[in-house]
Amino acid sequence: MNPTTASGKLIFGIFAALAGFERELISERTKAGLTAACGRLGGRKFQLTKPQIRLAQAAMKKRDSSVGVLSDELGVTRQTLYRYVGPNGEFRDYGKRVLKKK
């Protein structure tokens, strides 16, 4: 197809209109699905609960606690533990989201 000819422009215009229509359909279906979810948020569930995060925070504030032992006790990896609580015991954004959750 040659996009410089009249028939080529017509075909490309039709394909562009169909692509725009499909994009709008996907958007409408996504919004309908989120509305049907009754206010629930999507995504994966948090691995640590609120009490576990508070325990991790208290343990991380102590300099003599081992991150490896703590992560083994909580059943998560070190990386996951650091995602929730910083090395000095401060909450990170991920941990704050769990604590704000109803």
Secondary structure by P-SEA (a helix, b strand, c coil): cccccaaaaaaaaaaaaaaaaaaaaaaaaaaaaaaacccccccccccccaaaaaaaaaaaacccccaaaaaaaacccaaaaaacccccccccaaaaaaaacc
